[in-house]
Amino acid sequence: MTLNEIYRVQEYLRRTFGNDKITVIPPPKPNAPVEVHVADEFIGTLDRDDDEGEISYHLNVAILAEDLPAAASM
């Protein structure tokens, strides 16, 4: 993924979620994952898909069970 694509996706995510603390971090070396952070917290990875000339970007967000709040009583 090019730096231009990374910055364009970052701006899209910030605008869509109304959060200027979203940062898409270029990988330290080629073919390494592109990381997405909110403030200093890692939230997921970003991938580029080129399917027969149609380009899309996939944000994969992992939520660890240990990060969830306690279960609400119902």
All heavy atoms as a GROMACS GRO file, in nm:
protein
  583
    1MET      N    1   0.085  -0.116   0.000
    1MET     CA    2   0.000   0.000   0.000
    1MET      C    3   0.091   0.124   0.000
    1MET      O    4   0.187   0.130   0.076
    1MET     CB    5  -0.087  -0.002   0.126
    1MET     CG    6  -0.207   0.083   0.119
    1MET     SD    7  -0.321   0.069   0.261
    1MET     CE    8  -0.331  -0.103   0.292
    2THR      N    9   0.059   0.220  -0.084
    2THR     CA   10   0.142   0.340  -0.093
    2THR      C   11   0.110   0.435   0.023
    2THR      O   12   0.003   0.426   0.085
    2THR     CB   13   0.118   0.414  -0.225
    2THR    OG1   14  -0.015   0.468  -0.224
    2THR    CG2   15   0.138   0.323  -0.346
    3LEU      N   16   0.203   0.527   0.050
    3LEU     CA   17   0.179   0.627   0.154
    3LEU      C   18   0.056   0.712   0.122
    3LEU      O   19  -0.022   0.746   0.211
    3LEU     CB   20   0.301   0.718   0.170
    3LEU     CG   21   0.417   0.661   0.249
    3LEU    CD1   22   0.533   0.760   0.251
    3LEU    CD2   23   0.374   0.626   0.390
    4ASN      N   24   0.036   0.743  -0.005
    4ASN     CA   25  -0.081   0.819  -0.046
    4ASN      C   26  -0.210   0.745  -0.010
    4ASN      O   27  -0.304   0.804   0.043
    4ASN     CB   28  -0.075   0.850  -0.195
    4ASN     CG   29  -0.188   0.940  -0.240
    4ASN    OD1   30  -0.222   1.037  -0.175
    4ASN    ND2   31  -0.248   0.905  -0.353
    5GLU      N   32  -0.214   0.615  -0.038
    5GLU     CA   33  -0.332   0.535  -0.004
    5GLU      C   34  -0.353   0.532   0.148
    5GLU      O   35  -0.466   0.545   0.195
    5GLU     CB   36  -0.318   0.392  -0.055
    5GLU     CG   37  -0.328   0.380  -0.205
    5GLU     CD   38  -0.298   0.239  -0.251
    5GLU    OE1   39  -0.189   0.186  -0.221
    5GLU    OE2   40  -0.386   0.181  -0.318
    6ILE      N   41  -0.245   0.514   0.221
    6ILE     CA   42  -0.254   0.508   0.367
    6ILE      C   43  -0.314   0.638   0.422
    6ILE      O   44  -0.406   0.635   0.504
    6ILE     CB   45  -0.116   0.478   0.428
    6ILE    CG1   46  -0.078   0.332   0.400
    6ILE    CG2   47  -0.114   0.508   0.578
    6ILE    CD1   48   0.065   0.297   0.434
    7TYR      N   49  -0.265   0.751   0.376
    7TYR     CA   50  -0.315   0.880   0.426
    7TYR      C   51  -0.459   0.906   0.382
    7TYR      O   52  -0.538   0.963   0.456
    7TYR     CB   53  -0.222   0.993   0.384
    7TYR     CG   54  -0.088   0.985   0.453
    7TYR    CD1   55   0.029   0.991   0.380
    7TYR    CD2   56  -0.078   0.967   0.591
    7TYR    CE1   57   0.152   0.981   0.443
    7TYR    CE2   58   0.044   0.956   0.653
    7TYR     CZ   59   0.159   0.963   0.580
    7TYR     OH   60   0.281   0.952   0.642
    8ARG      N   61  -0.494   0.862   0.261
    8ARG     CA   62  -0.633   0.878   0.215
    8ARG      C   63  -0.728   0.794   0.297
    8ARG      O   64  -0.837   0.840   0.335
    8ARG     CB   65  -0.642   0.842   0.066
    8ARG     CG   66  -0.575   0.946  -0.023
    8ARG     CD   67  -0.572   0.904  -0.168
    8ARG     NE   68  -0.708   0.883  -0.218
    8ARG     CZ   69  -0.738   0.792  -0.312
    8ARG    NH1   70  -0.644   0.717  -0.365
    8ARG    NH2   71  -0.861   0.781  -0.353
    9VAL      N   72  -0.689   0.669   0.327
    9VAL     CA   73  -0.774   0.582   0.411
    9VAL      C   74  -0.784   0.640   0.552
    9VAL      O   75  -0.891   0.640   0.612
    9VAL     CB   76  -0.723   0.436   0.412
    9VAL    CG1   77  -0.799   0.354   0.514
    9VAL    CG2   78  -0.735   0.374   0.274
   10GLN      N   79  -0.673   0.691   0.604
   10GLN     CA   80  -0.675   0.752   0.737
   10GLN      C   81  -0.775   0.868   0.741
   10GLN      O   82  -0.856   0.877   0.834
   10GLN     CB   83  -0.536   0.803   0.773
   10GLN     CG   84  -0.531   0.878   0.905
   10GLN     CD   85  -0.391   0.924   0.937
   10GLN    OE1   86  -0.314   0.845   0.988
   10GLN    NE2   87  -0.359   1.049   0.907
   11GLU      N   88  -0.772   0.955   0.641
   11GLU     CA   89  -0.866   1.066   0.638
   11GLU      C   90  -1.010   1.018   0.627
   11GLU      O   91  -1.100   1.074   0.689
   11GLU     CB   92  -0.832   1.162   0.523
   11GLU     CG   93  -0.708   1.244   0.549
   11GLU     CD   94  -0.714   1.319   0.682
   11GLU    OE1   95  -0.814   1.387   0.710
   11GLU    OE2   96  -0.616   1.309   0.759
   12TYR      N   97  -1.033   0.914   0.550
   12TYR     CA   98  -1.167   0.855   0.537
   12TYR      C   99  -1.215   0.803   0.673
   12TYR      O  100  -1.329   0.831   0.714
   12TYR     CB  101  -1.166   0.741   0.434
   12TYR     CG  102  -1.295   0.664   0.433
   12TYR    CD1  103  -1.405   0.710   0.363
   12TYR    CD2  104  -1.306   0.544   0.505
   12TYR    CE1  105  -1.525   0.640   0.365
   12TYR    CE2  106  -1.426   0.474   0.507
   12TYR     CZ  107  -1.534   0.522   0.437
   12TYR     OH  108  -1.653   0.452   0.439
   13LEU      N  109  -1.130   0.729   0.744
   13LEU     CA  110  -1.168   0.674   0.873
   13LEU      C  111  -1.195   0.785   0.974
   13LEU      O  112  -1.293   0.778   1.050
   13LEU     CB  113  -1.060   0.580   0.926
   13LEU     CG  114  -1.040   0.450   0.847
   13LEU    CD1  115  -0.916   0.376   0.898
   13LEU    CD2  116  -1.163   0.362   0.858
   14ARG      N  117  -1.110   0.887   0.977
   14ARG     CA  118  -1.131   0.998   1.069
   14ARG      C  119  -1.264   1.068   1.043
   14ARG      O  120  -1.338   1.099   1.135
   14ARG     CB  121  -1.017   1.099   1.056
   14ARG     CG  122  -0.888   1.051   1.117
   14ARG     CD  123  -0.777   1.153   1.096
   14ARG     NE  124  -0.656   1.114   1.168
   14ARG     CZ  125  -0.546   1.184   1.168
   14ARG    NH1  126  -0.538   1.298   1.100
   14ARG    NH2  127  -0.440   1.142   1.237
   15ARG      N  128  -1.293   1.094   0.916
   15ARG     CA  129  -1.418   1.161   0.880
   15ARG      C  130  -1.540   1.073   0.909
   15ARG      O  131  -1.638   1.118   0.966
   15ARG     CB  132  -1.414   1.200   0.731
   15ARG     CG  133  -1.529   1.285   0.685
   15ARG     CD  134  -1.516   1.328   0.538
   15ARG     NE  135  -1.510   1.213   0.447
   15ARG     CZ  136  -1.403   1.176   0.378
   15ARG    NH1  137  -1.291   1.243   0.388
   15ARG    NH2  138  -1.407   1.072   0.298
   16THR      N  139  -1.530   0.946   0.874
   16THR     CA  140  -1.643   0.854   0.891
   16THR      C  141  -1.677   0.833   1.038
   16THR      O  142  -1.795   0.831   1.076
   16THR     CB  143  -1.612   0.718   0.825
   16THR    OG1  144  -1.590   0.741   0.685
   16THR    CG2  145  -1.725   0.620   0.844
   17PHE      N  146  -1.575   0.817   1.124
   17PHE     CA  147  -1.598   0.791   1.266
   17PHE      C  148  -1.592   0.917   1.352
   17PHE      O  149  -1.608   0.909   1.474
   17PHE     CB  150  -1.498   0.686   1.317
   17PHE     CG  151  -1.520   0.551   1.255
   17PHE    CD1  152  -1.428   0.499   1.166
   17PHE    CD2  153  -1.632   0.476   1.284
   17PHE    CE1  154  -1.448   0.374   1.108
   17PHE    CE2  155  -1.653   0.352   1.227
   17PHE     CZ  156  -1.561   0.301   1.138
   18GLY      N  157  -1.566   1.032   1.289
   18GLY     CA  158  -1.561   1.157   1.363
   18GLY      C  159  -1.456   1.157   1.473
   18GLY      O  160  -1.480   1.206   1.583
   19ASN      N  161  -1.338   1.102   1.440
   19ASN     CA  162  -1.234   1.090   1.541
   19ASN      C  163  -1.097   1.120   1.479
   19ASN      O  164  -1.044   1.039   1.404
   19ASN     CB  165  -1.235   0.949   1.600
   19ASN     CG  166  -1.144   0.934   1.719
   19ASN    OD1  167  -1.050   1.009   1.737
   19ASN    ND2  168  -1.174   0.834   1.801
   20ASP      N  169  -1.041   1.235   1.515
   20ASP     CA  170  -0.911   1.274   1.461
   20ASP      C  171  -0.795   1.201   1.527
   20ASP      O  172  -0.680   1.222   1.489
   20ASP     CB  173  -0.890   1.425   1.477
   20ASP     CG  174  -0.974   1.504   1.379
   20ASP    OD1  175  -1.013   1.448   1.275
   20ASP    OD2  176  -1.002   1.622   1.406
   21LYS      N  177  -0.824   1.114   1.624
   21LYS     CA  178  -0.717   1.039   1.690
   21LYS      C  179  -0.687   0.907   1.620
   21LYS      O  180  -0.602   0.831   1.662
   21LYS     CB  181  -0.753   1.014   1.836
   21LYS     CG  182  -0.756   1.142   1.916
   21LYS     CD  183  -0.783   1.115   2.061
   21LYS     CE  184  -0.784   1.247   2.139
   21LYS     NZ  185  -0.804   1.225   2.280
   22ILE      N  186  -0.760   0.879   1.511
   22ILE     CA  187  -0.734   0.757   1.433
   22ILE      C  188  -0.608   0.782   1.350
   22ILE      O  189  -0.597   0.881   1.279
   22ILE     CB  190  -0.852   0.722   1.341
   22ILE    CG1  191  -0.975   0.688   1.425
   22ILE    CG2  192  -0.815   0.607   1.247
   22ILE    CD1  193  -1.101   0.668   1.343
   23THR      N  194  -0.514   0.688   1.360
   23THR     CA  195  -0.389   0.697   1.285
   23THR      C  196  -0.363   0.565   1.214
   23THR      O  197  -0.371   0.459   1.275
   23THR     CB  198  -0.271   0.726   1.380
   23THR    OG1  199  -0.301   0.842   1.456
   23THR    CG2  200  -0.143   0.750   1.303
   24VAL      N  201  -0.336   0.573   1.084
   24VAL     CA  202  -0.297   0.455   1.007
   24VAL      C  203  -0.146   0.465   0.990
   24VAL      O  204  -0.094   0.562   0.936
   24VAL     CB  205  -0.369   0.452   0.870
   24VAL    CG1  206  -0.327   0.328   0.792
   24VAL    CG2  207  -0.521   0.454   0.890
   25ILE      N  208  -0.076   0.364   1.041
   25ILE     CA  209   0.069   0.368   1.049
   25ILE      C  210   0.132   0.285   0.939
   25ILE      O  211   0.107   0.164   0.930
   25ILE     CB  212   0.116   0.319   1.188
   25ILE    CG1  213   0.054   0.408   1.295
   25ILE    CG2  214   0.268   0.317   1.196
   25ILE    CD1  215   0.080   0.364   1.435
   26PRO      N  216   0.214   0.349   0.855
   26PRO     CA  217   0.282   0.274   0.748
   26PRO      C  218   0.371   0.165   0.809
   26PRO      O  219   0.427   0.184   0.917
   26PRO     CB  220   0.367   0.380   0.679
   26PRO     CG  221   0.305   0.510   0.716
   26PRO     CD  222   0.246   0.492   0.852
   27PRO      N  223   0.384   0.054   0.741
   27PRO     CA  224   0.466  -0.056   0.794
   27PRO      C  225   0.615  -0.019   0.794
   27PRO      O  226   0.661   0.056   0.709
   27PRO     CB  227   0.438  -0.172   0.700
   27PRO     CG  228   0.393  -0.108   0.573
   27PRO     CD  229   0.327   0.021   0.611
   28PRO      N  230   0.690  -0.074   0.891
   28PRO     CA  231   0.833  -0.046   0.898
   28PRO      C  232   0.912  -0.108   0.782
   28PRO      O  233   1.018  -0.059   0.747
   28PRO     CB  234   0.876  -0.105   1.031
   28PRO     CG  235   0.772  -0.205   1.065
   28PRO     CD  236   0.645  -0.159   1.000
   29LYS      N  237   0.858  -0.215   0.725
   29LYS     CA  238   0.924  -0.278   0.610
   29LYS      C  239   0.817  -0.325   0.512
   29LYS      O  240   0.702  -0.346   0.549
   29LYS     CB  241   1.015  -0.392   0.653
   29LYS     CG  242   0.956  -0.493   0.744
   29LYS     CD  243   1.061  -0.591   0.793
   29LYS     CE  244   1.008  -0.665   0.915
   29LYS     NZ  245   1.102  -0.760   0.968
   30PRO      N  246   0.854  -0.342   0.385
   30PRO     CA  247   0.756  -0.384   0.283
   30PRO      C  248   0.686  -0.515   0.321
   30PRO      O  249   0.744  -0.603   0.383
   30PRO     CB  250   0.842  -0.404   0.158
   30PRO     CG  251   0.965  -0.324   0.181
   30PRO     CD  252   0.987  -0.323   0.330
   31ASN      N  253   0.559  -0.521   0.287
   31ASN     CA  254   0.474  -0.638   0.309
   31ASN      C  255   0.442  -0.666   0.455
   31ASN      O  256   0.384  -0.768   0.487
   31ASN     CB  257   0.533  -0.763   0.242
   31ASN     CG  258   0.545  -0.746   0.093
   31ASN    OD1  259   0.458  -0.686   0.029
   31ASN    ND2  260   0.653  -0.794   0.036
   32ALA      N  261   0.482  -0.576   0.546
   32ALA     CA  262   0.442  -0.589   0.686
   32ALA      C  263   0.301  -0.532   0.699
   32ALA      O  264   0.257  -0.452   0.615
   32ALA     CB  265   0.539  -0.514   0.776
   33PRO      N  266   0.227  -0.570   0.803
   33PRO     CA  267   0.090  -0.518   0.819
   33PRO      C  268   0.087  -0.367   0.842
   33PRO      O  269   0.177  -0.311   0.905
   33PRO     CB  270   0.038  -0.591   0.943
   33PRO     CG  271   0.135  -0.698   0.973
   33PRO     CD  272   0.263  -0.665   0.906
   34VAL      N  273  -0.015  -0.305   0.789
   34VAL     CA  274  -0.041  -0.164   0.815
   34VAL      C  275  -0.130  -0.161   0.940
   34VAL      O  276  -0.235  -0.223   0.944
   34VAL     CB  277  -0.114  -0.099   0.694
   34VAL    CG1  278  -0.153   0.044   0.725
   34VAL    CG2  279  -0.027  -0.106   0.570
   35GLU      N  280  -0.085  -0.089   1.043
   35GLU     CA  281  -0.158  -0.086   1.170
   35GLU      C  282  -0.247   0.036   1.180
   35GLU      O  283  -0.216   0.142   1.128
   35GLU     CB  284  -0.060  -0.086   1.287
   35GLU     CG  285   0.018  -0.214   1.301
   35GLU     CD  286   0.104  -0.218   1.426
   35GLU    OE1  287   0.107  -0.119   1.502
   35GLU    OE2  288   0.168  -0.322   1.448
   36VAL      N  289  -0.360   0.017   1.250
   36VAL     CA  290  -0.452   0.127   1.276
   36VAL      C  291  -0.459   0.144   1.427
   36VAL      O  292  -0.476   0.047   1.502
   36VAL     CB  293  -0.592   0.098   1.218
   36VAL    CG1  294  -0.689   0.211   1.249
   36VAL    CG2  295  -0.584   0.074   1.067
   37HIS      N  296  -0.443   0.269   1.472
   37HIS     CA  297  -0.446   0.302   1.614
   37HIS      C  298  -0.551   0.409   1.638
   37HIS      O  299  -0.579   0.491   1.551
   37HIS     CB  300  -0.311   0.358   1.659
   37HIS     CG  301  -0.200   0.258   1.658
   37HIS    ND1  302  -0.123   0.233   1.768
   37HIS    CD2  303  -0.151   0.176   1.562
   37HIS    CE1  304  -0.032   0.141   1.739
   37HIS    NE2  305  -0.048   0.105   1.613
   38VAL      N  306  -0.607   0.410   1.759
   38VAL     CA  307  -0.687   0.522   1.808
   38VAL      C  308  -0.611   0.573   1.928
   38VAL      O  309  -0.594   0.499   2.026
   38VAL     CB  310  -0.830   0.479   1.844
   38VAL    CG1  311  -0.904   0.597   1.907
   38VAL    CG2  312  -0.905   0.428   1.723
   39ALA      N  313  -0.565   0.697   1.918
   39ALA     CA  314  -0.470   0.754   2.016
   39ALA      C  315  -0.350   0.661   2.017
   39ALA      O  316  -0.292   0.635   1.912
   39ALA     CB  317  -0.535   0.772   2.151
   40ASP      N  318  -0.314   0.605   2.131
   40ASP     CA  319  -0.198   0.515   2.138
   40ASP      C  320  -0.238   0.368   2.140
   40ASP      O  321  -0.154   0.282   2.157
   40ASP     CB  322  -0.115   0.546   2.263
   40ASP     CG  323  -0.048   0.682   2.253
   40ASP    OD1  324  -0.012   0.721   2.141
   40ASP    OD2  325  -0.031   0.747   2.357
   41GLU      N  326  -0.367   0.339   2.121
   41GLU     CA  327  -0.417   0.202   2.132
   41GLU      C  328  -0.428   0.136   1.995
   41GLU      O  329  -0.497   0.185   1.905
   41GLU     CB  330  -0.555   0.204   2.198
   41GLU     CG  331  -0.615   0.070   2.224
   41GLU     CD  332  -0.551  -0.002   2.343
   41GLU    OE1  333  -0.494   0.065   2.429
   41GLU    OE2  334  -0.562  -0.125   2.347
   42PHE      N  335  -0.359   0.022   1.977
   42PHE     CA  336  -0.370  -0.057   1.854
   42PHE      C  337  -0.511  -0.114   1.848
   42PHE      O  338  -0.559  -0.173   1.945
   42PHE     CB  339  -0.267  -0.170   1.857
   42PHE     CG  340  -0.285  -0.271   1.748
   42PHE    CD1  341  -0.238  -0.246   1.621
   42PHE    CD2  342  -0.350  -0.391   1.773
   42PHE    CE1  343  -0.255  -0.340   1.519
   42PHE    CE2  344  -0.367  -0.485   1.673
   42PHE     CZ  345  -0.320  -0.459   1.545
   43ILE      N  346  -0.579  -0.096   1.733
   43ILE     CA  347  -0.713  -0.153   1.720
   43ILE      C  348  -0.726  -0.255   1.607
   43ILE      O  349  -0.821  -0.331   1.605
   43ILE     CB  350  -0.822  -0.046   1.704
   43ILE    CG1  351  -0.802   0.036   1.576
   43ILE    CG2  352  -0.829   0.044   1.825
   43ILE    CD1  353  -0.924   0.112   1.534
   44GLY      N  354  -0.631  -0.255   1.512
   44GLY     CA  355  -0.644  -0.352   1.405
   44GLY      C  356  -0.545  -0.329   1.292
   44GLY      O  357  -0.454  -0.247   1.303
   45THR      N  358  -0.566  -0.404   1.185
   45THR     CA  359  -0.479  -0.395   1.068
   45THR      C  360  -0.562  -0.359   0.945
   45THR      O  361  -0.682  -0.384   0.938
   45THR     CB  362  -0.405  -0.528   1.042
   45THR    OG1  363  -0.502  -0.632   1.024
   45THR    CG2  364  -0.312  -0.561   1.157
   46LEU      N  365  -0.493  -0.301   0.847
   46LEU     CA  366  -0.557  -0.258   0.724
   46LEU      C  367  -0.492  -0.330   0.608
   46LEU      O  368  -0.369  -0.338   0.598
   46LEU     CB  369  -0.538  -0.106   0.709
   46LEU     CG  370  -0.601  -0.041   0.588
   46LEU    CD1  371  -0.754  -0.044   0.599
   46LEU    CD2  372  -0.552   0.102   0.576
   47ASP      N  373  -0.574  -0.386   0.520
   47ASP     CA  374  -0.525  -0.457   0.402
   47ASP      C  375  -0.585  -0.397   0.276
   47ASP      O  376  -0.698  -0.348   0.276
   47ASP     CB  377  -0.565  -0.605   0.408
   47ASP     CG  378  -0.506  -0.677   0.526
   47ASP    OD1  379  -0.382  -0.684   0.534
   47ASP    OD2  380  -0.583  -0.726   0.610
   48ARG      N  381  -0.509  -0.406   0.168
   48ARG     CA  382  -0.554  -0.360   0.036
   48ARG      C  383  -0.586  -0.483  -0.047
   48ARG      O  384  -0.508  -0.578  -0.051
   48ARG     CB  385  -0.443  -0.279  -0.030
   48ARG     CG  386  -0.477  -0.227  -0.168
   48ARG     CD  387  -0.352  -0.156  -0.224
   48ARG     NE  388  -0.381  -0.080  -0.342
   48ARG     CZ  389  -0.371  -0.128  -0.466
   48ARG    NH1  390  -0.332  -0.252  -0.487
   48ARG    NH2  391  -0.397  -0.050  -0.569
   49ASP      N  392  -0.698  -0.479  -0.116
   49ASP     CA  393  -0.739  -0.590  -0.202
   49ASP      C  394  -0.760  -0.537  -0.344
   49ASP      O  395  -0.833  -0.439  -0.363
   49ASP     CB  396  -0.868  -0.654  -0.149
   49ASP     CG  397  -0.910  -0.774  -0.229
   49ASP    OD1  398  -0.822  -0.847  -0.280
   49ASP    OD2  399  -1.032  -0.799  -0.241
   50ASP      N  400  -0.693  -0.598  -0.440
   50ASP     CA  401  -0.709  -0.562  -0.580
   50ASP      C  402  -0.767  -0.682  -0.652
   50ASP      O  403  -0.696  -0.777  -0.684
   50ASP     CB  404  -0.574  -0.521  -0.640
   50ASP     CG  405  -0.587  -0.470  -0.783
   50ASP    OD1  406  -0.694  -0.489  -0.845
   50ASP    OD2  407  -0.489  -0.411  -0.832
   51ASP      N  408  -0.898  -0.679  -0.674
   51ASP     CA  409  -0.968  -0.790  -0.738
   51ASP      C  410  -1.012  -0.747  -0.877
   51ASP      O  411  -1.108  -0.672  -0.892
   51ASP     CB  412  -1.088  -0.832  -0.654
   51ASP     CG  413  -1.160  -0.954  -0.708
   51ASP    OD1  414  -1.097  -1.031  -0.784
   51ASP    OD2  415  -1.280  -0.972  -0.676
   52GLU      N  416  -0.938  -0.792  -0.977
   52GLU     CA  417  -0.967  -0.761  -1.117
   52GLU      C  418  -0.980  -0.611  -1.140
   52GLU      O  419  -1.070  -0.564  -1.208
   52GLU     CB  420  -1.093  -0.835  -1.162
   52GLU     CG  421  -1.078  -0.986  -1.158
   52GLU     CD  422  -1.203  -1.059  -1.203
   52GLU    OE1  423  -1.299  -0.994  -1.250
   52GLU    OE2  424  -1.203  -1.183  -1.192
   53GLY      N  425  -0.888  -0.534  -1.078
   53GLY     CA  426  -0.887  -0.391  -1.099
   53GLY      C  427  -0.974  -0.311  -1.002
   53GLY      O  428  -0.968  -0.190  -1.001
   54GLU      N  429  -1.058  -0.379  -0.925
   54GLU     CA  430  -1.141  -0.310  -0.825
   54GLU      C  431  -1.066  -0.314  -0.693
   54GLU      O  432  -1.045  -0.420  -0.636
   54GLU     CB  433  -1.277  -0.377  -0.813
   54GLU     CG  434  -1.358  -0.363  -0.938
   54GLU     CD  435  -1.506  -0.355  -0.909
   54GLU    OE1  436  -1.545  -0.348  -0.791
   54GLU    OE2  437  -1.583  -0.356  -1.007
   55ILE      N  438  -1.029  -0.196  -0.645
   55ILE     CA  439  -0.950  -0.186  -0.523
   55ILE      C  440  -1.040  -0.157  -0.405
   55ILE      O  441  -1.130  -0.072  -0.412
   55ILE     CB  442  -0.843  -0.076  -0.537
   55ILE    CG1  443  -0.747  -0.113  -0.651
   55ILE    CG2  444  -0.767  -0.055  -0.407
   55ILE    CD1  445  -0.652  -0.004  -0.691
   56SER      N  446  -1.017  -0.230  -0.296
   56SER     CA  447  -1.089  -0.205  -0.171
   56SER      C  448  -0.990  -0.220  -0.056
   56SER      O  449  -0.882  -0.277  -0.071
   56SER     CB  450  -1.208  -0.300  -0.154
   56SER     OG  451  -1.163  -0.434  -0.152
   57TYR      N  452  -1.029  -0.167   0.057
   57TYR     CA  453  -0.945  -0.172   0.177
   57TYR      C  454  -1.025  -0.238   0.288
   57TYR      O  455  -1.143  -0.208   0.306
   57TYR     CB  456  -0.902  -0.030   0.217
   57TYR     CG  457  -0.828   0.040   0.105
   57TYR    CD1  458  -0.898   0.117   0.012
   57TYR    CD2  459  -0.692   0.027   0.090
   57TYR    CE1  460  -0.832   0.179  -0.093
   57TYR    CE2  461  -0.624   0.088  -0.015
   57TYR     CZ  462  -0.696   0.164  -0.106
   57TYR     OH  463  -0.630   0.224  -0.209
   58HIS      N  464  -0.960  -0.327   0.361
   58HIS     CA  465  -1.027  -0.402   0.466
   58HIS      C  466  -0.964  -0.370   0.600
   58HIS      O  467  -0.843  -0.386   0.618
   58HIS     CB  468  -1.016  -0.552   0.440
   58HIS     CG  469  -1.071  -0.591   0.306
   58HIS    ND1  470  -1.201  -0.627   0.288
   58HIS    CD2  471  -1.012  -0.598   0.185
   58HIS    CE1  472  -1.221  -0.654   0.160
   58HIS    NE2  473  -1.107  -0.636   0.096
   59LEU      N  474  -1.048  -0.327   0.694
   59LEU     CA  475  -1.003  -0.300   0.829
   59LEU      C  476  -1.045  -0.417   0.916
   59LEU      O  477  -1.163  -0.448   0.925
   59LEU     CB  478  -1.064  -0.170   0.881
   59LEU     CG  479  -1.035  -0.134   1.026
   59LEU    CD1  480  -0.885  -0.118   1.050
   59LEU    CD2  481  -1.109  -0.006   1.064
   60ASN      N  482  -0.947  -0.484   0.975
   60ASN     CA  483  -0.973  -0.599   1.061
   60ASN      C  484  -0.950  -0.556   1.206
   60ASN      O  485  -0.836  -0.527   1.244
   60ASN     CB  486  -0.881  -0.716   1.024
   60ASN     CG  487  -0.908  -0.839   1.106
   60ASN    OD1  488  -1.014  -0.854   1.164
   60ASN    ND2  489  -0.811  -0.927   1.111
   61VAL      N  490  -1.057  -0.550   1.284
   61VAL     CA  491  -1.049  -0.507   1.423
   61VAL      C  492  -1.067  -0.628   1.513
   61VAL      O  493  -1.167  -0.700   1.503
   61VAL     CB  494  -1.156  -0.401   1.455
   61VAL    CG1  495  -1.152  -0.361   1.601
   61VAL    CG2  496  -1.138  -0.279   1.365
   62ALA      N  497  -0.970  -0.650   1.600
   62ALA     CA  498  -0.978  -0.761   1.696
   62ALA      C  499  -1.010  -0.704   1.833
   62ALA      O  500  -0.947  -0.608   1.879
   62ALA     CB  501  -0.846  -0.836   1.700
   63ILE      N  502  -1.109  -0.761   1.900
   63ILE     CA  503  -1.146  -0.719   2.035
   63ILE      C  504  -1.121  -0.836   2.128
   63ILE      O  505  -1.183  -0.942   2.114
   63ILE     CB  506  -1.294  -0.677   2.042
   63ILE    CG1  507  -1.319  -0.564   1.943
   63ILE    CG2  508  -1.331  -0.636   2.184
   63ILE    CD1  509  -1.466  -0.531   1.923
   64LEU      N  510  -1.028  -0.818   2.218
   64LEU     CA  511  -0.995  -0.924   2.314
   64LEU      C  512  -1.100  -0.929   2.425
   64LEU      O  513  -1.144  -0.825   2.474
   64LEU     CB  514  -0.857  -0.900   2.375
   64LEU     CG  515  -0.741  -0.892   2.278
   64LEU    CD1  516  -0.612  -0.858   2.353
   64LEU    CD2  517  -0.726  -1.020   2.202
   65ALA      N  518  -1.139  -1.049   2.463
   65ALA     CA  519  -1.239  -1.065   2.569
   65ALA      C  520  -1.194  -0.997   2.698
   65ALA      O  521  -1.278  -0.938   2.770
   65ALA     CB  522  -1.267  -1.213   2.594
   66GLU      N  523  -1.065  -0.998   2.724
   66GLU     CA  524  -1.015  -0.936   2.848
   66GLU      C  525  -1.029  -0.784   2.848
   66GLU      O  526  -1.022  -0.721   2.952
   66GLU     CB  527  -0.869  -0.974   2.871
   66GLU     CG  528  -0.777  -0.925   2.762
   66GLU     CD  529  -0.640  -0.990   2.766
   66GLU    OE1  530  -0.632  -1.112   2.782
   66GLU    OE2  531  -0.543  -0.918   2.748
   67ASP      N  532  -1.049  -0.725   2.730
   67ASP     CA  533  -1.067  -0.579   2.721
   67ASP      C  534  -1.212  -0.536   2.737
   67ASP      O  535  -1.239  -0.417   2.750
   67ASP     CB  536  -1.014  -0.528   2.587
   67ASP     CG  537  -0.864  -0.537   2.575
   67ASP    OD1  538  -0.795  -0.543   2.681
   67ASP    OD2  539  -0.814  -0.540   2.461
   68LEU      N  540  -1.306  -0.630   2.736
   68LEU     CA  541  -1.447  -0.597   2.748
   68LEU      C  542  -1.483  -0.563   2.892
   68LEU      O  543  -1.424  -0.616   2.987
   68LEU     CB  544  -1.533  -0.715   2.703
   68LEU     CG  545  -1.521  -0.754   2.555
   68LEU    CD1  546  -1.603  -0.880   2.527
   68LEU    CD2  547  -1.568  -0.640   2.465
   69PRO      N  548  -1.583  -0.476   2.911
   69PRO     CA  549  -1.630  -0.447   3.046
   69PRO      C  550  -1.701  -0.571   3.103
   69PRO      O  551  -1.737  -0.663   3.029
   69PRO     CB  552  -1.725  -0.331   3.028
   69PRO     CG  553  -1.769  -0.338   2.886
   69PRO     CD  554  -1.655  -0.401   2.809
   70ALA      N  555  -1.722  -0.569   3.233
   70ALA     CA  556  -1.794  -0.680   3.297
   70ALA      C  557  -1.932  -0.694   3.235
   70ALA      O  558  -1.991  -0.596   3.188
   70ALA     CB  559  -1.804  -0.655   3.446
   71ALA      N  560  -1.984  -0.815   3.234
   71ALA     CA  561  -2.115  -0.842   3.177
   71ALA      C  562  -2.223  -0.766   3.255
   71ALA      O  563  -2.219  -0.759   3.378
   71ALA     CB  564  -2.143  -0.991   3.178
   72ALA      N  565  -2.316  -0.711   3.182
   72ALA     CA  566  -2.428  -0.640   3.244
   72ALA      C  567  -2.532  -0.741   3.288
   72ALA      O  568  -2.556  -0.841   3.224
   72ALA     CB  569  -2.488  -0.543   3.145
   73SER      N  570  -2.591  -0.715   3.404
   73SER     CA  571  -2.699  -0.804   3.450
   73SER      C  572  -2.828  -0.763   3.381
   73SER      O  573  -2.859  -0.647   3.365
   73SER     CB  574  -2.714  -0.793   3.602
   73SER     OG  575  -2.741  -0.660   3.638
   74MET      N  576  -2.903  -0.865   3.340
   74MET     CA  577  -3.028  -0.838   3.267
   74MET      C  578  -3.143  -0.897   3.341
   74MET      O  579  -3.145  -0.993   3.400
   74MET     CB  580  -3.020  -0.893   3.127
   74MET     CG  581  -2.910  -0.831   3.048
   74MET     SD  582  -2.914  -0.890   2.879
   74MET     CE  583  -2.918  -0.736   2.794
   0.00000   0.00000   0.00000
